[in-house]
């Protein structure tokens, strides 16, 4: 009985190793710009062509790969594409970030919230209230301004220019209709956006709410596009000096973890 169990274990381990080796071939196809010849696939997968060919034959049979009839080159097949789309459909940034929000709140005592980009701008979709926010309440569904919040500025730094320009025009029209001042100048906003691109996060103090400061950082998805923004909010006189540096690091660690869960290729590479 012991020998049989041992044999079964060894057999199982061999099968797992075989899958891992096969994934070396699939990763080559995944990162290729197009279909590749067998010799290149084998070289990049670091295995003999004869061995790579055996895996490719099986992958073609299961539609994980295809072979071009004319060139004989191999690429990802229909099932691989369906598998990828299924994984994308299952991605839920709100769910992936839920425990991170609570952890970051407990580490900082500040309020933490997650925002998604909507038709009218950044919209708060999830939150963890902090012990230092006093009577100030973060409302789910609240649409944040673009140029006077760290959240809005982070979205401006990472969204396509066309979408940014449209959102800025809509915000300007809204502020005008409400007889409010135009907000920060285009030059000042551009400088803040450039700084966010360099630093990886944005911060504001006393801009949207007096006596409150915010630090925000982007969450990236599988295509390394911005999927959400995570923001930490607390009293201005609390988020200063070394504590501010510490909170920035905690926030960036948090967004990196969520981005990894979302399949961000840059995060995986790191």
C-alpha positions in Angstrom: 0.0 0.0 0.0 2.8 2.4 0.9 4.6 1.7 -2.4 1.4 2.2 -4.4 0.8 5.5 -2.7 4.3 6.5 -3.3 4.0 5.5 -6.9 0.8 7.5 -7.3 2.5 10.5 -5.7 5.5 10.3 -8.1 3.1 9.9 -11.1 1.2 13.0 -10.0 4.3 15.0 -9.6 5.5 14.0 -13.1 2.2 15.1 -14.5 2.4 18.5 -12.8 6.0 19.0 -14.0 4.8 18.2 -17.5 2.1 20.9 -17.3 4.7 23.4 -16.1 7.0 22.6 -19.0 4.1 22.9 -21.4 3.3 26.3 -20.0 6.8 27.4 -21.0 5.7 26.9 -24.6 2.4 28.7 -24.0 4.2 31.7 -22.4 6.3 32.0 -25.6 3.2 32.1 -27.7 1.6 34.6 -25.3 4.5 37.1 -25.5 5.1 36.7 -29.2 4.0 39.4 -31.6 2.6 36.8 -34.0 2.9 33.2 -35.1 6.4 31.7 -34.6 8.4 28.9 -36.3 9.1 25.8 -34.2 12.8 26.5 -33.8 12.1 30.0 -32.3 9.5 28.6 -29.9 11.9 25.9 -28.8 14.8 28.3 -28.3 12.7 30.8 -26.2 11.2 27.9 -24.2 14.7 26.6 -23.7 14.0 23.0 -24.9 14.8 20.8 -27.9 12.6 21.4 -31.0 11.5 17.7 -30.8 10.2 18.2 -27.3 8.5 21.6 -28.1 6.8 19.9 -31.1 5.2 17.3 -28.9 3.6 19.9 -26.8 2.5 22.0 -29.8 0.8 19.0 -31.4 -1.2 18.5 -28.2 -2.0 22.2 -27.9 -3.2 22.4 -31.5 -5.4 19.4 -31.0 -7.0 21.1 -27.9 -7.2 24.4 -29.8 -4.8 26.1 -27.3 -2.6 26.7 -30.3 -2.9 26.7 -34.1 -0.5 26.0 -36.9 -0.6 28.1 -40.0 -1.0 25.9 -43.0 1.2 28.0 -45.3 4.1 28.8 -43.1 3.9 26.0 -40.4 4.2 28.7 -37.7 2.4 28.4 -34.4 0.2 30.9 -32.6 -2.4 31.0 -29.8 -5.6 29.1 -30.7 -9.3 29.9 -30.2 -9.5 28.1 -26.9 -6.7 30.2 -25.5 -8.5 33.3 -26.6 -11.8 32.1 -25.0 -9.9 31.3 -21.8 -8.4 34.8 -21.7 -11.8 36.4 -22.2 -13.3 34.3 -19.5 -10.6 35.4 -17.1 -11.2 39.0 -18.0 -15.0 38.7 -17.4 -14.2 37.3 -13.9 -12.0 40.2 -12.9 -13.7 42.3 -10.2 -11.5 45.1 -8.9 -13.9 45.9 -6.1 -13.8 42.3 -4.8 -10.0 42.1 -5.3 -9.5 45.4 -3.3 -11.9 44.7 -0.4 -9.4 43.2 2.1 -6.8 45.7 1.0 -9.0 48.7 1.9 -9.5 47.3 5.4 -5.9 46.5 5.9 -4.8 50.0 4.7 -7.4 51.6 7.0 -6.1 49.7 10.0 -2.5 50.6 9.2 -3.1 54.3 8.9 -6.4 55.1 10.8 -7.4 57.1 7.7 -10.4 56.6 5.5 -9.7 54.6 2.3 -11.8 54.4 -0.8 -11.7 52.9 -4.3 -13.0 54.9 -7.3 -13.9 53.8 -10.8 -14.1 56.0 -13.9 -17.7 56.7 -14.9 -19.4 58.9 -17.5 -19.2 61.9 -15.2 -15.8 61.3 -13.7 -14.3 59.3 -10.8 -17.0 57.6 -8.7 -16.5 56.2 -5.3 -17.6 52.5 -5.3 -16.1 51.1 -2.1 -14.8 52.5 1.1 -13.4 51.8 4.6 -14.1 54.6 7.0 -11.3 55.7 9.2 -11.2 56.8 12.9 -9.6 60.2 12.0 -12.2 61.6 9.6 -14.5 63.0 12.4 -18.0 63.9 11.1 -16.8 63.9 7.5 -18.6 61.2 5.6 -17.5 59.5 2.4 -20.5 58.7 0.3 -20.6 55.7 -2.1 -21.6 56.9 -5.6 -20.1 60.4 -5.0 -18.5 61.8 -8.2 -15.2 63.5 -7.4 -13.8 66.6 -9.1 -10.9 66.1 -11.5 -8.5 68.9 -10.8 -9.0 69.4 -7.0 -8.7 65.9 -5.7 -5.8 63.4 -5.7 -8.2 60.8 -7.1 -9.2 62.9 -10.1 -5.6 63.9 -10.9 -4.5 60.3 -10.9 -7.2 59.5 -13.5 -6.1 62.5 -15.5 -2.5 61.2 -15.5 -3.4 57.8 -16.9 -6.6 58.1 -19.0 -6.4 58.6 -22.8 -6.1 62.3 -23.8 -9.4 62.4 -25.6 -11.3 61.1 -22.6 -9.4 63.5 -20.3 -10.2 66.5 -22.5 -13.9 65.6 -22.7 -14.1 65.2 -18.9 -12.3 68.5 -18.3 -14.7 70.4 -20.6 -17.7 68.8 -18.8 -16.3 69.8 -15.4 -15.6 73.4 -16.6 -19.2 73.7 -17.9 -20.6 72.3 -14.6 -18.6 74.7 -12.5 -19.7 77.6 -14.7 -23.3 76.6 -14.4 -23.0 76.5 -10.6 -21.3 79.9 -10.6 -18.1 78.4 -9.1 -14.6 79.5 -9.8 -12.8 77.8 -12.7 -10.5 75.9 -10.3 -6.8 75.4 -10.8 -5.3 76.7 -14.1 -4.6 74.4 -17.0 -0.8 74.9 -16.3 -1.1 74.1 -12.6 -3.1 70.9 -13.4 -0.6 69.8 -16.1 2.3 70.2 -13.6 0.5 68.1 -11.0 -0.3 65.4 -13.6 3.3 65.3 -14.7 4.4 64.9 -11.1 2.0 62.0 -10.7 3.5 60.3 -13.7 6.9 60.6 -12.2 6.1 59.7 -8.7 3.5 57.0 -9.3 0.9 58.7 -7.0 -0.8 62.0 -6.4 -1.5 64.1 -3.3 -3.6 67.2 -2.4 -4.2 69.1 0.8 -7.1 71.5 1.6 -8.1 71.7 -2.0 -11.5 70.0 -2.1 -12.2 69.7 1.6 -10.6 72.1 4.1 -8.4 70.4 6.7 -8.2 67.2 4.7 -5.4 65.7 2.6 -5.6 62.9 0.1 -3.1 60.5 -1.4 -4.1 58.5 -4.4 -2.5 55.9 -6.7 -3.6 54.0 -9.7 -4.7 50.3 -10.0 -3.8 48.7 -13.4 -5.5 45.8 -15.2 -4.3 43.0 -17.4 -3.7 45.4 -20.3 -1.9 47.8 -17.9 -4.7 50.4 -18.3 -5.9 52.2 -15.3 -8.8 50.2 -13.8 -9.4 52.2 -10.6 -7.8 54.6 -8.1 -7.2 53.9 -4.4 -7.2 56.9 -2.2 -6.2 57.5 1.4 -7.9 60.5 3.2 -7.1 62.0 6.5 -6.5 65.3 8.4 -4.0 67.6 6.7 -2.0 68.1 9.9 -1.8 64.3 10.4 -0.6 63.3 6.9 2.7 65.2 7.0 6.5 64.6 7.1 7.7 61.0 7.7 4.1 59.8 8.2 3.2 61.0 4.8 6.2 59.1 3.3 5.2 56.0 5.2 1.6 56.3 4.0 2.7 56.8 0.4 4.7 53.5 0.6 1.8 51.6 2.1 -0.6 53.0 -0.6 1.7 52.0 -3.4 2.2 48.5 -1.9 -1.6 48.2 -1.7 -2.2 49.3 -5.4 0.6 46.9 -6.5 -1.1 44.0 -4.8 -4.5 44.8 -6.4 -2.9 45.3 -9.8 -1.2 41.9 -9.5 -4.6 40.4 -8.8 -6.0 42.2 -11.8 -3.2 40.6 -14.0 -1.2 43.7 -14.7 1.8 42.5 -16.8 4.2 45.1 -15.4 3.4 44.0 -11.9 3.9 40.4 -12.7 7.2 41.2 -14.3 8.4 42.8 -11.2 
